[in-house]
């Protein structure tokens, strides 16, 4: 039942996550595969809905970008897990 409310650091490490950070402004566990490949999950599972809405809004906005417009990444990578 606790998994519905919060994902602990131990559970995140077991699932392959390597870093703590933010995903669309919400606290998240992240897996950094390379400089160009980062995946993650919110620490609070219900916030998946927020991340989905924010991602869809970015996709819609992308239809109207100027060719030379620079977009700030919605992912902030924080401390490495296990590096206390």
Secondary structure by P-SEA (a helix, b strand, c coil): ccccccccaaaaaaacccbbbbccccbbbbbbccccbbbbbbccccaaaaaaaaaaaaaaaaaccccccccccccccccccccc
